[in-house]
């Protein structure tokens, strides 16, 4: 066979190979690091032609935290997605100064409301970089993608992402949730494709309950290495990100109960909003944060880099312990300006009378801040969460909504806030992404 004839045969195959391993959305090869790639079809498997009208959308996400790394074992991360579709992809993060070794990965459906058992035969291997069964996630990597996975999910499904964390030198990179995830004992090796949850303990190795009267510490409520789960969906026109502190995170709600505002609103979204017009829900709450810090350090990664983001609900509420209403309003204005420059709406709940802001309750600073939220017109939408739970006099909660620590509400308060959120109005304002 002459050289020209051989070239005619091999060239189309080469083009197909290159196309299969590149990012269709931005032309960036997934490469060895995978950093900041957002492949837009199922280009690394047989379903290269995605269903018309479907788009990638973050359907679950977390805020980055640190902890003690698993050692040569399998972790089973649990995530409840807020969109339906026939394909998913997993977005990882490693902000440490050392590489992360994922020796194998799988995705499956959790069996039951808690625990690490999987529905029989639901597991499917996850690959990286166009078919590799393992991956090294480099240090200081904000975004590392799996290959797209043909995997049918329904809104409110509990997915289990199992990772074989290979070796003993991996970083302690986690994401903050309010439901349990699980881990086999260190040294257990690769069991990512096993359906059984036997032998799994909580991912943080805790074996205790929170002492009565103290704020609930959510035992095992982190995921290892995950940042987002994205679904190829026709359900949603955008993602609604909940940027918050401990109340959005879920403090003092029922562990594993999905009783947080964001969880309840995801069910309202499913029941009340027409398919195709919905928003996915992405909770980026973390305890102890301030709006000053969040606006300076978390806005880009936790909000603007969320795939499909069309709106953000801002409720980061610890600043009043040391800052004035005017200083906090300046942070709001900065967040609003940055979000609007990207076509993202900003929704603003009022601040509740937490014990950390007791002095601000007395001086009227919290009332001043809430008056600005409700009446300035600068937010794209508001919800008066404070008006639902504030006791007469404005110094504390109504007793039926106080979780006991005078900072966080119980399940009943979250249910009240979710019901008071003008969900249809907020969703209708968001531009399709």
Secondary structure as UniProt FT lines:
FT   HELIX           3..20
FT   TURN            24..26
FT   TURN            31..33
FT   TURN            43..44
FT   TURN            52..53
FT   STRAND          55..61
FT   STRAND          63..66
FT   STRAND          73..80
FT   STRAND          85..94
FT   STRAND          100..110
FT   TURN            120..121
FT   STRAND          124..125
FT   TURN            129..131
FT   STRAND          135..137
FT   TURN            139..140
FT   STRAND          141..145
FT   STRAND          149..153
FT   TURN            155..156
FT   STRAND          158..165
FT   STRAND          173..176
FT   STRAND          182..183
FT   TURN            186..187
FT   TURN            192..193
FT   TURN            198..199
FT   STRAND          201..202
FT   TURN            203..204
FT   TURN            212..213
FT   TURN            219..220
FT   STRAND          222..224
FT   STRAND          226..233
FT   STRAND          236..244
FT   HELIX           246..249
FT   TURN            250..252
FT   TURN            255..256
FT   HELIX           261..272
FT   TURN            275..276
FT   STRAND          278..285
FT   TURN            287..288
FT   HELIX           291..297
FT   HELIX           299..304
FT   TURN            307..308
FT   STRAND          309..315
FT   HELIX           319..321
FT   HELIX           325..341
FT   TURN            342..343
FT   STRAND          345..349
FT   HELIX           355..357
FT   HELIX           358..363
FT   HELIX           365..375
FT   STRAND          381..383
FT   HELIX           385..389
FT   TURN            392..393
FT   HELIX           399..401
FT   HELIX           411..420
FT   HELIX           423..429
//
